[in-house]
Amino acid sequence: MKRKRKLFGILFIITALLIMQIPVAEADAATSASDFKVEGDTLVKYQGTEKSVTVPNTVEVIGEDAFEGNTNIERVVLPNSVTRIDAYAFWGCENLESVILGDGLIEVGDYVFANCKGLKTMSIPSNIRSIGIQAFVDCVNMTDIDIPPEVISIHDTAFDGCYRLMIHAEVGSIADKYAKEFYEKQKEMPEYEDVADYESDEENTEDKDADDKTNSSDSSETVTGATIGSTKVVGNQAVVFVDNTNLEVLEGKENTEVLETTKQDEEISVQGIPKYTIVDETVVADQAYYRSKNLEAVTLPEGIKEIGQFAFARSSVKEILLPDGVETIGYGAFYHCDALTKIELPQTITNVEPKTFTHTAWVDSFIQNGTEDFLVSGGVLVAYRGNHQQVTIPEGVRVIAGEAFAGHSEISELTLPNSLVTIGEAAFENCTGLKNVFWGEQLQQIKDRAFVGCAITTATLPASVEEMGLKAFDEKVELKYGGGHIPAQTIETSAQRLSNESYRPCKDETDEAGVTVYGVEHAYAHLEGAARSYSLTIAETADKTNIEKAFSRNLQSEMPVDVVIYDLLLTDNSGIPITKLGKQPIQVTLPVPESLAAQNLRLFVVDRNGQLEELPVERVKLDGVDSFRFTTNYVSQIALSGNGTHFDESYILEETTSIVSMSGAPQKSPSVLPPLQWGVAGILTLVGICCIFWKR
C-alpha cells in the first residue's frame, strides 16, 4: 500500500511538471495579467509582444492609445464586455490584419483604427450603430468591409485615404448610400495624398485638435521683404514655399494680378530650401497657389508651358487668362475653384489631365444650365452634358480632356472628328454601353485608360496613331493597326502613383510583401504598409545635370564638390516606375561613401518640377557598416554631400538587419504561465508529496 502511494505521488509530480511544460497558447499568453495595464475597467496600455491578443473579459473600455504603435499584433479579439473604444486606441498598428469586435460595442469611435496599414478586411457586427471621424483613415491596404444595415451613422471622413476599399452593404441602407458617395470621393483622393497639410472643406474646426495627430505639417505665413510664403511640409520636411511673384495691378483692368517670377531680395531664415511658384518661367509649380485666398483675376506671363498638379486648386481665383504656348494643364490644377467662372484655353493646349476643372463654377454652371452638349474652349472638349446613344464630336475639337465622358453608360456609338489629335486619360472610361467607334483621320495619341470598361470588342486604329497609353483598351479588345505599325507606349504620371495599382498591368503574385533592394551592397528599404512585393534599384551615377540645375535655381549656388549622386528606381512586377508614394513613404538605408565618412551629411532630392529639397538624414551603423538613412514619399535622384563639419562617431546608433527588416515581429520574450496553469501544477505537486511522505 505504501509502495502504491509513493508510485501515485511520483506520478502526480511528473504530471505537474508536464503541465508546466505545456506551451502557452498565443491567446492565453495574451491574457496574462502582466501584459495588460488596467485601471478599474479600462485597459490603459497593452504591454505584451504577442501577435494574437485576446483582451480579458473584465475590460469594458479600451483606453486612448492603448495599443498605439504596436507593430507586433496581427490579430485582436475584443470580448463582449467592451462597450467603448477610445480615440487612437489602435493608431499605427501597422501589422494588424484581423479584428473581432464584441457584442457589447455600439460604435467604432474617432480615429480608432487610424493608420493601420496592415488591415485588409473588416466585418462590422450588427450591434454597431456608428463609425466615427477618420476611424479607418489611411488604412491604405484595406480592400473590403462589411457594414450591416444597423449602422445608421458614418462620418464623411471615416475612410479617408482608403484608396482600395470596397464597401459591402445592404441595398438602400445608410452604408449603401454612404458607399456611393464614397466611391465618388475615392476618385479625388490623390489630392489627399499629394497635399501635405490637406484639410477637406467638410472638416469642422472643432475637429482640428484631433486632426493634428494625423497632420504632421504646420502652416504659417512668412513675410520677408516683399516676399510672402507659407511654411509647409514638402518631401517630409518643413520648407518655405516662397511666393516669388509680383502681384501688380494692370492699368485699365481692375483687380487683375500678373504673376511674374522674381529673384529673392534676401535670404529666408527658415529651415528648408525656398521654392518658386513659377519655375524657370515655364512651369507653374505643383500646388503653387493651392488654397490661396488672395487671387481674383489672374494673367499668367508669356512663356508658361505647363500648369502643375493642383496648382490653383481650392483657390479664390475668379478668372484666368492663359497665354499662347501653354501645352499641359496638370491633374486637378483648378480643382474646386468654386469661384472660377471665366477661363479661355489657348489653341496650343495638347493635354488636359483628369480633374483639371472639376467643381469649378465654369464647368458646374455648364453641366446644370448649359444649352449645348459640349463645353469647348481653344479646341479642347472640357466636359459633356448630353445623354445620347449616338454621339458625334464636332469638328474643330483637337483634344478631349481627361475623364470628359467617363461613366456615360448610355453612349453606344461614337464618331470622332478629323480634327481630333489627342484622346485624354480615361476620357471614355466606364462608358459601358460603348460598342462602336468611328475614328478620325488625324488622331495621334490615345492616353491611359481612354476606353477601359467599354463594350468595344474590336478596334481598327487609323495609321495616324503614334502613341497609346497603358490599358487604353481592355485586354479582351482585338486591336488592329491601319498603318501596320504598333504605336509607342506612353505612361501618364497617375500610373506612377503607388496607390493606383490598378492603373498598371500588375500580375498576380505569391511573393512576400516588402521591398527588395538591388544595385548596392548592404542597402535596405522598408515601404510603409506594403501590400505586395516591390523592387528598389539603386545605382551611383555621374550624371549631375538635374541636381546642378536645382542648386543653381533654388540656392543660387554651385553644387558641393564632394557630392555623391544615386538614381533610385522603384517598381512592382509591372515594371512601371513608381515615383509618388503619397501617404506611404519609403525608408532607405545606404552605406556611407568612404569619401564622406568623416563628415556630417546632407541629403538633397529633386521634386517633380525640378526644384531642390533637403531631407533629414540619420546616421546609423548597420551590422557594423557605417550607413545613412532617410525617408521620402517621392522616389527620384538623390544627392549626398558633407556639410563641412566633423562627424562624431560616439553618437552613432548601432543596429542589426533584424531590426531594419520589417517583415516580421520581434522575437517574443518568454511567456509567463497563466495562474490556472500554475495552480493545477501546484496542487498536483502538493498531492504527490503528501502521497510519498504520508506514513499512516
C-alpha positions as CSV (number, residue, x, y, z in Angstrom):
1,M,0.0,0.0,0.0
2,K,2.8,2.3,0.9
3,R,4.5,1.5,-2.3
4,K,1.3,2.4,-4.3
5,R,1.1,5.7,-2.5
6,K,4.7,6.5,-3.4
7,L,4.0,5.5,-7.0
8,F,0.9,7.7,-7.2
9,G,2.9,10.5,-5.6
10,I,5.6,10.3,-8.2
11,L,3.0,10.2,-11.0
12,F,1.3,13.3,-9.6
13,I,4.6,15.2,-9.5
14,I,5.6,14.1,-13.1
15,T,2.1,15.2,-14.3
16,A,2.6,18.6,-12.6
17,L,6.0,19.0,-14.4
18,L,4.4,18.1,-17.7
19,I,1.6,20.6,-17.2
20,M,4.2,23.3,-16.5
21,Q,5.9,22.5,-19.8
22,I,2.8,22.7,-22.0
23,P,3.3,25.7,-24.4
24,V,1.0,28.6,-23.7
25,A,-1.4,29.3,-26.5
26,E,-1.0,32.8,-28.0
27,A,-4.4,33.9,-27.0
28,D,-3.9,32.6,-23.4
29,A,-0.5,34.2,-23.3
30,A,-2.0,37.5,-24.3
31,T,-4.4,37.3,-21.4
32,S,-1.6,37.2,-18.9
33,A,-2.1,39.9,-16.4
34,S,1.4,41.2,-16.8
35,D,0.7,42.1,-20.5
36,F,-2.2,44.5,-19.6
37,K,-2.2,47.7,-17.6
38,V,-5.7,48.0,-16.4
39,E,-7.2,50.8,-14.2
40,G,-10.6,49.9,-13.0
41,D,-12.5,48.6,-16.0
42,T,-10.3,50.5,-18.5
43,L,-7.4,48.9,-20.5
44,V,-4.8,51.7,-20.3
45,K,-2.0,50.0,-22.1
46,Y,-1.2,46.7,-23.7
47,Q,2.4,45.9,-22.9
48,G,2.8,42.4,-24.4
49,T,4.6,41.3,-27.6
50,E,2.2,38.7,-28.9
51,K,0.9,38.5,-32.4
52,S,-2.6,37.4,-31.4
53,V,-4.2,39.2,-28.5
54,T,-7.4,38.4,-26.6
55,V,-8.5,41.2,-24.3
56,P,-9.6,40.0,-20.8
57,N,-13.4,39.9,-20.3
58,T,-13.1,42.2,-17.3
59,V,-12.3,45.1,-19.5
60,E,-15.1,47.5,-20.5
61,V,-13.2,50.3,-22.1
62,I,-10.2,50.3,-24.4
63,G,-8.4,53.5,-23.5
64,E,-6.9,56.1,-25.7
65,D,-3.6,54.9,-27.3
66,A,-3.9,51.5,-25.5
67,F,-2.3,49.7,-28.5
68,E,-0.9,52.7,-30.3
69,G,2.2,51.9,-32.4
70,N,2.3,48.2,-31.5
71,T,3.9,46.6,-34.6
72,N,3.7,43.1,-33.2
73,I,0.0,42.4,-33.1
74,E,-1.7,40.9,-36.1
75,R,-5.0,39.8,-34.5
76,V,-7.1,41.3,-31.8
77,V,-10.2,39.7,-30.2
78,L,-12.4,42.1,-28.1
79,P,-14.8,40.4,-25.5
80,N,-18.5,41.2,-25.2
81,S,-17.7,43.2,-22.1
82,V,-16.0,46.0,-24.1
83,T,-18.6,48.8,-24.6
84,R,-16.2,51.6,-25.7
85,I,-13.0,52.1,-27.7
86,D,-11.4,55.5,-27.2
87,A,-9.7,57.6,-29.9
88,Y,-6.4,56.4,-31.3
89,A,-6.7,53.0,-29.5
90,F,-5.0,51.1,-32.3
91,W,-3.4,54.0,-34.1
92,G,-0.4,52.9,-36.2
93,C,-0.7,49.2,-35.5
94,E,0.9,48.6,-39.0
95,N,0.7,44.8,-38.9
96,L,-2.8,44.4,-37.5
97,E,-4.7,42.3,-40.0
98,S,-7.7,41.0,-38.2
99,V,-10.1,42.5,-35.6
100,I,-13.0,40.8,-34.0
101,L,-15.4,43.2,-32.2
102,G,-17.6,42.1,-29.3
103,D,-21.3,42.3,-29.0
104,G,-21.1,45.0,-26.3
105,L,-19.8,47.7,-28.6
106,I,-22.2,50.2,-30.1
107,E,-19.7,52.4,-32.1
108,V,-16.3,52.4,-33.8
109,G,-15.1,55.7,-32.4
110,D,-13.0,58.5,-33.8
111,Y,-9.5,57.6,-35.1
112,V,-9.7,54.1,-33.5
113,F,-8.1,52.2,-36.4
114,A,-6.3,55.1,-38.0
115,N,-3.1,54.3,-39.9
116,C,-3.5,50.5,-39.5
117,K,-1.8,49.8,-42.8
118,G,-1.9,46.0,-42.5
119,L,-5.7,45.9,-42.1
120,K,-7.2,44.4,-45.3
121,T,-10.7,43.3,-44.4
122,M,-13.2,44.1,-41.7
123,S,-16.7,42.9,-40.7
124,I,-18.7,45.3,-38.6
125,P,-21.2,43.4,-36.3
126,S,-24.8,44.3,-36.2
127,N,-24.6,45.8,-32.7
128,I,-22.6,48.8,-34.1
129,R,-24.6,51.9,-34.7
130,S,-22.0,54.5,-35.8
131,I,-18.5,54.8,-37.3
132,G,-16.6,58.0,-36.2
133,I,-14.3,60.6,-37.6
134,Q,-11.4,59.1,-39.5
135,A,-12.0,55.8,-37.8
136,F,-10.1,54.0,-40.6
137,V,-8.1,56.9,-42.0
138,D,-5.0,55.8,-44.1
139,C,-5.8,52.1,-43.9
140,V,-4.3,52.1,-47.4
141,N,-4.4,48.4,-47.9
142,M,-8.0,47.9,-46.8
143,T,-9.9,46.3,-49.7
144,D,-13.2,45.1,-48.2
145,I,-15.5,46.0,-45.3
146,D,-19.0,44.6,-44.5
147,I,-21.3,47.2,-42.9
148,P,-24.7,46.0,-41.7
149,P,-27.9,48.0,-42.0
150,E,-28.0,48.6,-38.2
151,V,-25.2,51.2,-38.7
152,I,-27.1,54.5,-39.0
153,S,-24.2,57.0,-38.9
154,I,-20.9,57.0,-40.8
155,H,-18.7,60.1,-40.7
156,D,-17.7,61.6,-44.0
157,T,-14.0,61.2,-43.2
158,A,-14.3,57.6,-41.7
159,F,-12.4,56.0,-44.6
160,D,-10.2,58.9,-45.9
161,G,-7.2,57.5,-47.6
162,C,-8.7,54.0,-48.2
163,Y,-7.9,54.0,-51.9
164,R,-8.6,50.4,-52.5
165,L,-11.7,50.0,-50.3
166,M,-14.9,48.3,-51.5
167,I,-17.9,48.7,-49.1
168,H,-20.4,45.8,-48.9
169,A,-23.8,46.9,-47.6
170,E,-27.5,46.1,-48.0
171,V,-29.2,47.9,-50.8
172,G,-31.0,51.0,-49.5
173,S,-29.1,51.1,-46.2
174,I,-27.2,54.1,-44.8
175,A,-24.0,52.3,-45.6
176,D,-25.1,51.7,-49.2
177,K,-25.8,55.4,-49.7
178,Y,-22.6,56.3,-48.0
179,A,-20.7,53.8,-50.3
180,K,-22.0,55.5,-53.5
181,E,-20.8,58.9,-52.2
182,F,-17.5,57.4,-51.0
183,Y,-16.7,56.0,-54.4
184,E,-17.0,59.4,-55.9
185,K,-14.8,60.8,-53.2
186,Q,-12.3,58.0,-53.8
187,K,-11.7,59.3,-57.3
188,E,-10.5,62.6,-55.8
189,M,-8.2,61.1,-53.1
190,P,-5.0,62.0,-54.9
191,E,-5.5,65.5,-53.5
192,Y,-5.4,63.9,-50.1
193,E,-2.2,62.1,-51.0
194,D,-0.4,65.0,-52.6
195,V,-1.1,67.8,-50.2
196,A,0.9,67.5,-47.0
197,D,-1.4,69.8,-45.0
198,Y,-4.7,68.7,-46.6
199,E,-7.9,69.5,-44.9
200,S,-11.2,68.8,-46.6
201,D,-13.8,71.6,-46.8
202,E,-16.2,69.4,-44.8
203,E,-13.9,69.1,-41.7
204,N,-15.1,71.2,-38.8
205,T,-12.7,73.5,-36.9
206,E,-13.8,71.8,-33.7
207,D,-12.1,68.6,-35.0
208,K,-8.8,70.5,-35.5
209,D,-7.1,69.4,-32.3
210,A,-7.7,65.7,-33.0
211,D,-6.8,66.2,-36.7
212,D,-3.4,67.5,-35.7
213,K,-2.4,63.9,-34.8
214,T,-2.9,62.9,-38.5
215,N,-1.4,66.0,-39.9
216,S,2.3,66.4,-39.4
217,S,2.6,69.7,-41.3
218,D,2.4,73.2,-39.9
219,S,1.3,76.2,-41.9
220,S,2.1,79.8,-41.2
221,E,2.5,83.0,-43.2
222,T,6.1,84.2,-43.6
223,V,6.9,87.8,-44.7
224,T,10.5,88.6,-45.8
225,G,10.9,91.9,-47.5
226,A,8.4,91.9,-50.4
227,T,8.3,88.1,-50.5
228,I,5.4,86.1,-48.9
229,G,5.5,82.4,-48.5
230,S,4.0,79.7,-46.4
231,T,5.7,77.0,-44.3
232,K,4.6,73.6,-45.4
233,V,5.9,70.0,-45.3
234,V,7.3,69.1,-48.7
235,G,9.2,65.9,-49.1
236,N,8.9,65.1,-45.4
237,Q,10.5,68.4,-44.3
238,A,9.1,71.8,-43.3
239,V,10.2,74.3,-46.0
240,V,9.2,77.7,-47.1
241,F,7.1,77.5,-50.3
242,V,8.0,81.0,-51.4
243,D,5.6,83.0,-53.5
244,N,8.3,84.6,-55.6
245,T,5.9,86.8,-57.6
246,N,5.0,90.4,-58.1
247,L,1.3,91.0,-57.8
248,E,0.7,94.1,-59.9
249,V,-2.5,95.8,-61.0
250,L,-2.6,96.3,-64.7
251,E,-3.6,99.8,-65.9
252,G,-7.1,99.9,-67.2
253,K,-8.1,96.5,-65.8
254,E,-9.1,96.4,-62.1
255,N,-8.2,93.6,-59.7
256,T,-6.1,91.7,-62.3
257,E,-2.9,90.1,-60.9
258,V,0.0,89.4,-63.2
259,L,2.1,86.5,-61.8
260,E,5.8,87.0,-62.6
261,T,8.9,85.3,-61.2
262,T,11.4,87.5,-59.4
263,K,14.7,86.9,-57.7
264,Q,14.7,86.7,-53.9
265,D,15.7,90.0,-52.3
266,E,17.1,88.4,-49.2
267,E,17.7,85.0,-47.6
268,I,14.7,83.3,-45.9
269,S,15.8,82.4,-42.4
270,V,13.5,79.4,-42.1
271,Q,14.6,75.8,-42.0
272,G,14.4,74.3,-45.5
273,I,15.0,75.5,-49.1
274,P,13.0,78.2,-50.7
275,K,10.9,77.1,-53.7
276,Y,9.5,79.0,-56.6
277,T,5.8,79.1,-57.6
278,I,6.9,79.6,-61.2
279,V,9.8,77.5,-62.2
280,D,12.2,78.7,-64.9
281,E,9.5,81.0,-66.2
282,T,7.9,78.0,-67.9
283,V,6.1,75.9,-65.2
284,V,3.6,76.9,-62.6
285,A,4.7,74.5,-59.8
286,D,2.5,71.8,-58.3
287,Q,0.3,73.3,-55.5
288,A,1.9,76.7,-56.2
289,Y,-1.3,78.6,-55.2
290,Y,-3.2,75.8,-53.5
291,R,-5.9,77.3,-51.2
292,S,-4.6,80.8,-51.9
293,K,-7.4,83.3,-50.9
294,N,-5.7,86.4,-52.4
295,L,-6.4,85.7,-56.1
296,E,-9.3,87.0,-58.2
297,A,-8.4,87.8,-61.9
298,V,-5.1,86.3,-62.9
299,T,-3.0,86.7,-66.0
300,L,-0.1,84.2,-66.4
301,P,3.0,85.6,-68.0
302,E,4.2,84.7,-71.5
303,G,6.4,81.6,-71.7
304,I,4.4,79.4,-69.5
305,K,4.1,75.9,-70.9
306,E,2.7,73.8,-68.0
307,I,0.4,74.4,-65.1
308,G,1.2,71.9,-62.4
309,Q,-0.9,69.5,-60.4
310,F,-3.3,71.2,-58.0
311,A,-1.5,74.5,-58.9
312,F,-4.6,76.7,-58.2
313,A,-6.9,74.1,-56.6
314,R,-9.3,75.4,-54.0
315,S,-8.1,78.9,-54.5
316,S,-10.2,82.1,-54.8
317,V,-9.4,82.7,-58.4
318,K,-12.4,84.0,-60.4
319,E,-11.0,84.3,-63.9
320,I,-7.7,83.4,-65.5
321,L,-6.0,84.2,-68.8
322,L,-3.7,81.5,-70.2
323,P,-1.2,82.8,-72.7
324,D,-0.4,81.1,-76.0
325,G,2.2,78.5,-75.5
326,V,0.6,76.6,-72.6
327,E,0.6,72.9,-73.6
328,T,-0.3,70.9,-70.4
329,I,-2.7,71.5,-67.6
330,G,-2.0,69.1,-64.8
331,Y,-4.2,66.9,-62.7
332,G,-6.6,68.9,-60.6
333,A,-4.9,72.2,-61.5
334,F,-8.2,74.2,-60.9
335,Y,-10.0,71.5,-58.8
336,H,-12.7,73.1,-56.6
337,C,-12.0,76.6,-57.7
338,D,-15.6,77.3,-56.7
339,A,-15.5,81.0,-57.9
340,L,-13.8,80.4,-61.3
341,T,-16.3,81.5,-63.9
342,K,-14.2,82.5,-66.8
343,I,-11.2,80.9,-68.5
344,E,-10.1,80.8,-72.1
345,L,-7.8,78.0,-73.3
346,P,-5.3,78.7,-76.0
347,Q,-5.0,76.7,-79.2
348,T,-1.6,75.4,-78.1
349,I,-3.1,73.1,-75.4
350,T,-2.2,69.4,-76.1
351,N,-3.1,67.7,-72.8
352,V,-5.7,68.4,-70.1
353,E,-5.4,65.8,-67.3
354,P,-8.3,64.5,-65.2
355,K,-10.0,66.6,-62.5
356,T,-8.5,69.8,-64.0
357,F,-11.7,71.8,-63.9
358,T,-13.9,69.5,-61.7
359,H,-16.1,71.5,-59.3
360,T,-15.3,74.9,-60.9
361,A,-18.2,77.4,-61.3
362,W,-17.3,77.3,-65.0
363,V,-18.0,73.6,-65.5
364,D,-20.7,73.2,-62.9
365,S,-22.7,76.0,-64.5
366,F,-22.4,74.4,-67.9
367,I,-23.5,71.0,-66.6
368,Q,-26.5,72.4,-64.8
369,N,-27.6,75.2,-67.1
370,G,-25.8,74.8,-70.4
371,T,-27.7,74.7,-73.7
372,E,-25.2,72.8,-75.7
373,D,-23.9,69.2,-75.2
374,F,-20.2,70.1,-75.3
375,L,-18.1,72.6,-73.4
376,V,-15.3,73.5,-75.8
377,S,-12.6,76.1,-75.4
378,G,-9.5,76.6,-77.5
379,G,-10.2,73.3,-79.4
380,V,-10.4,71.4,-76.1
381,L,-13.5,69.5,-75.2
382,V,-13.6,70.0,-71.5
383,A,-17.0,68.5,-70.5
384,Y,-20.1,66.7,-71.9
385,R,-23.6,67.1,-70.6
386,G,-25.6,65.1,-73.1
387,N,-27.4,61.8,-72.8
388,H,-27.5,60.5,-76.3
389,Q,-26.8,57.0,-77.5
390,Q,-25.1,58.2,-80.7
391,V,-22.5,60.9,-80.1
392,T,-20.7,62.9,-82.8
393,I,-18.0,65.2,-81.5
394,P,-17.9,68.4,-83.6
395,E,-15.1,69.4,-86.0
396,G,-12.6,71.7,-84.5
397,V,-12.1,69.7,-81.4
398,R,-8.4,68.8,-81.2
399,V,-8.2,67.5,-77.6
400,I,-10.6,65.6,-75.4
401,A,-9.8,66.3,-71.8
402,G,-9.2,63.6,-69.2
403,E,-12.5,61.9,-68.0
404,A,-14.6,64.2,-70.2
405,F,-17.1,61.4,-71.0
406,A,-16.3,59.0,-68.2
407,G,-19.2,57.0,-66.9
408,H,-21.7,57.9,-69.7
409,S,-23.0,54.4,-70.0
410,E,-25.8,55.4,-72.4
411,I,-23.4,56.0,-75.2
412,S,-23.3,53.1,-77.7
413,E,-21.8,54.7,-80.8
414,L,-19.1,57.4,-81.1
415,T,-17.9,59.4,-84.1
416,L,-14.7,61.3,-83.8
417,P,-13.8,64.4,-86.0
418,N,-10.8,64.5,-88.3
419,S,-9.5,67.5,-86.3
420,L,-9.0,65.3,-83.2
421,V,-5.4,64.8,-82.2
422,T,-5.5,63.6,-78.6
423,I,-7.9,61.5,-76.5
424,G,-7.2,62.2,-72.9
425,E,-6.6,60.0,-69.9
426,A,-9.7,57.9,-69.0
427,A,-11.7,60.1,-71.4
428,F,-14.3,57.3,-72.0
429,E,-13.6,55.1,-69.0
430,N,-16.6,53.0,-68.0
431,C,-18.8,54.0,-70.9
432,T,-20.2,50.5,-70.5
433,G,-22.5,50.7,-73.5
434,L,-20.0,52.0,-76.0
435,K,-19.5,49.4,-78.7
436,N,-18.6,51.2,-81.9
437,V,-16.1,54.0,-82.5
438,F,-15.6,55.8,-85.9
439,W,-12.1,57.2,-85.8
440,G,-10.8,60.5,-87.1
441,E,-8.0,60.6,-89.7
442,Q,-5.6,62.8,-87.7
443,L,-5.7,61.0,-84.3
444,Q,-2.2,60.7,-82.9
445,Q,-2.5,60.0,-79.1
446,I,-4.8,57.7,-77.1
447,K,-3.8,58.1,-73.4
448,D,-4.0,55.8,-70.4
449,R,-7.4,54.0,-69.8
450,A,-9.1,56.1,-72.5
451,F,-11.6,53.3,-73.4
452,V,-11.2,50.9,-70.4
453,G,-14.5,49.5,-69.2
454,C,-16.3,49.9,-72.6
455,A,-18.2,47.3,-74.6
456,I,-15.7,47.5,-77.5
457,T,-14.6,44.1,-78.8
458,T,-12.6,45.1,-81.9
459,A,-11.0,48.4,-82.9
460,T,-9.0,49.3,-86.1
461,L,-7.0,52.3,-85.3
462,P,-6.0,54.8,-88.0
463,A,-2.5,54.9,-89.4
464,S,-2.0,58.3,-87.8
465,V,-2.0,56.9,-84.2
466,E,1.6,57.3,-82.9
467,E,1.2,56.8,-79.2
468,M,-1.0,54.7,-76.9
469,G,-1.2,54.7,-73.2
470,L,-1.3,52.0,-70.5
471,K,-4.6,50.0,-70.5
472,A,-6.0,52.3,-73.2
473,F,-8.4,49.4,-74.0
474,D,-9.5,46.3,-72.1
475,E,-7.4,43.2,-72.6
476,K,-10.3,41.5,-74.4
477,V,-10.3,44.1,-77.2
478,E,-8.8,42.9,-80.5
479,L,-6.7,45.8,-81.8
480,K,-5.8,46.3,-85.4
481,Y,-3.5,48.9,-86.8
482,G,-4.3,50.6,-90.0
483,G,-0.7,51.7,-90.6
484,G,0.7,48.2,-89.9
485,H,2.8,49.5,-87.0
486,I,2.2,49.3,-83.3
487,P,2.0,52.7,-81.6
488,A,4.7,53.6,-79.0
489,Q,3.5,53.0,-75.4
490,T,3.2,56.0,-73.2
491,I,2.7,56.3,-69.4
492,E,0.9,59.1,-67.6
493,T,2.0,60.3,-64.2
494,S,-1.1,58.8,-62.5
495,A,0.2,55.3,-63.3
496,Q,3.4,56.1,-61.4
497,R,1.4,56.7,-58.2
498,L,1.8,53.9,-55.7
499,S,-1.9,53.8,-54.8
500,N,-3.0,53.5,-58.4
501,E,-2.0,49.8,-58.6
502,S,-5.0,49.1,-60.9
503,Y,-3.6,51.5,-63.5
504,R,-0.5,49.4,-64.0
505,P,-0.5,45.9,-65.7
506,C,0.4,44.1,-62.5
507,K,0.4,40.3,-62.4
508,D,-0.9,38.2,-59.5
509,E,2.0,37.1,-57.3
510,T,2.8,35.0,-54.3
511,D,6.0,36.8,-53.3
512,E,6.2,38.1,-49.7
513,A,5.2,41.8,-49.4
514,G,8.0,44.2,-48.9
515,V,11.0,45.8,-50.8
516,T,14.0,44.0,-52.3
517,V,17.0,46.3,-52.9
518,Y,19.3,45.8,-55.9
519,G,22.5,47.6,-57.0
520,V,24.2,48.5,-53.7
521,E,25.5,46.0,-51.2
522,H,24.3,46.5,-47.6
523,A,21.4,48.6,-48.7
524,Y,17.9,48.1,-47.2
525,A,14.4,49.6,-47.7
526,H,11.1,49.5,-46.0
527,L,7.9,50.6,-47.7
528,E,5.3,51.5,-45.1
529,G,2.2,49.4,-45.4
530,A,3.5,47.4,-48.5
531,A,0.7,45.1,-49.8
532,R,2.8,43.4,-52.4
533,S,6.5,42.9,-53.4
534,Y,8.5,45.8,-54.8
535,S,12.0,46.2,-56.2
536,L,14.2,49.2,-55.5
537,T,17.2,49.6,-57.8
538,I,19.9,52.0,-56.6
539,A,22.8,53.0,-58.8
540,E,25.5,55.6,-58.3
541,T,25.6,57.9,-61.3
542,A,27.9,60.6,-62.7
543,D,25.0,62.5,-64.3
544,K,24.7,65.7,-62.3
545,T,22.6,67.7,-64.7
546,N,19.3,67.8,-62.7
547,I,21.0,68.3,-59.3
548,E,23.2,71.1,-60.7
549,K,20.2,72.9,-62.2
550,A,18.3,72.6,-58.9
551,F,21.2,74.0,-56.8
552,S,21.5,76.9,-59.2
553,R,17.8,77.6,-59.3
554,N,16.8,77.3,-55.7
555,L,20.0,78.2,-53.8
556,Q,21.7,80.4,-56.5
557,S,24.9,78.4,-55.8
558,E,27.0,75.6,-57.3
559,M,26.6,72.0,-56.2
560,P,29.0,70.8,-53.4
561,V,32.2,69.4,-54.9
562,D,32.1,66.2,-52.7
563,V,28.6,65.2,-53.7
564,V,27.6,61.6,-54.5
565,I,24.5,61.0,-56.7
566,Y,22.3,58.0,-56.8
567,D,19.5,57.1,-59.2
568,L,16.5,55.4,-57.4
569,L,14.0,53.2,-59.3
570,L,11.0,51.7,-57.5
571,T,8.8,49.2,-59.4
572,D,6.4,46.4,-58.8
573,N,6.0,43.4,-61.2
574,S,4.5,45.7,-63.9
575,G,7.9,47.2,-64.4
576,I,6.4,50.7,-64.4
577,P,8.5,53.2,-62.4
578,I,6.7,54.3,-59.2
579,T,7.6,57.8,-58.1
580,K,4.8,59.3,-56.0
581,L,4.1,57.4,-52.7
582,G,1.6,59.7,-51.1
583,K,0.9,58.6,-47.5
584,Q,3.1,55.5,-47.8
585,P,6.7,56.8,-47.6
586,I,9.7,54.6,-48.2
587,Q,12.6,54.4,-45.7
588,V,16.0,53.7,-47.3
589,T,19.3,52.8,-45.6
590,L,22.6,53.0,-47.6
591,P,26.3,52.7,-46.8
592,V,28.1,56.0,-46.3
593,P,30.6,56.6,-49.2
594,E,34.2,56.4,-47.9
595,S,34.8,60.0,-49.2
596,L,32.1,61.4,-46.8
597,A,32.7,59.1,-43.8
598,A,34.4,61.8,-41.7
599,Q,31.7,64.5,-42.3
600,N,28.1,65.1,-41.1
601,L,25.8,64.6,-44.0
602,R,23.2,66.5,-46.0
603,L,20.8,64.8,-48.4
604,F,19.0,66.5,-51.4
605,V,16.3,65.4,-53.8
606,V,14.7,67.0,-56.8
607,D,10.9,67.2,-57.0
608,R,8.6,66.6,-60.0
609,N,9.1,70.3,-61.1
610,G,12.9,70.1,-60.8
611,Q,13.1,72.0,-57.6
612,L,15.6,71.2,-54.8
613,E,14.5,69.8,-51.4
614,E,16.5,68.7,-48.4
615,L,15.6,65.6,-46.5
616,P,16.5,64.8,-42.9
617,V,19.2,62.2,-42.8
618,E,20.1,59.8,-39.9
619,R,23.5,58.2,-39.3
620,V,23.4,54.6,-38.2
621,K,25.8,51.6,-38.0
622,L,24.1,48.6,-39.5
623,D,25.7,45.3,-39.0
624,G,28.9,47.2,-38.4
625,V,28.6,49.2,-41.7
626,D,28.6,53.0,-41.4
627,S,25.2,53.9,-43.1
628,F,22.8,56.7,-43.5
629,R,19.0,56.5,-43.5
630,F,16.3,58.8,-44.9
631,T,12.5,58.7,-45.6
632,T,10.8,60.1,-48.7
633,N,7.4,59.9,-50.4
634,Y,8.8,60.9,-53.8
635,V,11.3,58.5,-55.5
636,S,13.8,60.3,-57.6
637,Q,17.5,61.1,-57.9
638,I,19.2,61.9,-54.6
639,A,22.5,63.7,-53.8
640,L,24.5,63.1,-50.7
641,S,27.2,65.6,-49.5
642,G,29.1,66.6,-46.4
643,N,28.2,69.7,-44.6
644,G,31.8,70.6,-43.7
645,T,31.6,69.6,-40.1
646,H,33.3,66.6,-38.5
647,F,31.2,63.6,-37.7
648,D,31.4,62.3,-34.1
649,E,31.2,58.5,-34.1
650,S,30.3,58.4,-30.5
651,Y,26.7,59.5,-31.4
652,I,26.1,56.8,-34.0
653,L,23.2,54.4,-33.5
654,E,24.1,50.7,-33.8
655,E,21.6,48.3,-35.3
656,T,21.3,44.9,-36.9
657,T,19.5,43.9,-40.1
658,S,16.9,42.1,-38.0
659,I,15.8,45.4,-36.6
660,V,15.8,47.1,-40.0
661,S,13.8,44.2,-41.6
662,M,10.1,44.9,-41.0
663,S,8.9,41.6,-42.5
664,G,8.1,40.1,-39.1
665,A,7.6,41.0,-35.5
666,P,10.5,40.9,-33.0
667,Q,11.2,37.7,-31.2
668,K,8.8,37.1,-28.3
669,S,10.0,37.2,-24.8
670,P,9.4,34.1,-22.7
671,S,5.7,33.7,-21.9
672,V,4.6,33.8,-18.3
673,L,2.4,30.8,-17.3
674,P,-1.1,31.8,-16.6
675,P,-2.4,31.5,-12.9
676,L,-4.6,28.5,-13.7
677,Q,-1.7,26.5,-15.1
678,W,0.4,27.4,-12.0
679,G,-2.5,26.4,-9.7
680,V,-3.1,23.0,-11.2
681,A,0.6,22.2,-11.3
682,G,0.9,23.3,-7.7
683,I,-2.0,21.2,-6.4
684,L,-0.7,18.1,-8.2
685,T,2.8,18.6,-6.8
686,L,1.4,19.0,-3.2
687,V,-0.7,15.8,-3.5
688,G,2.3,13.9,-4.8
689,I,4.4,15.0,-1.9
690,C,1.7,14.0,0.6
691,C,1.4,10.6,-1.0
692,I,5.1,9.9,-0.8
693,F,5.7,11.0,2.8
694,W,2.3,10.1,4.3
695,K,3.2,7.5,6.9
696,R,-0.2,6.3,8.1
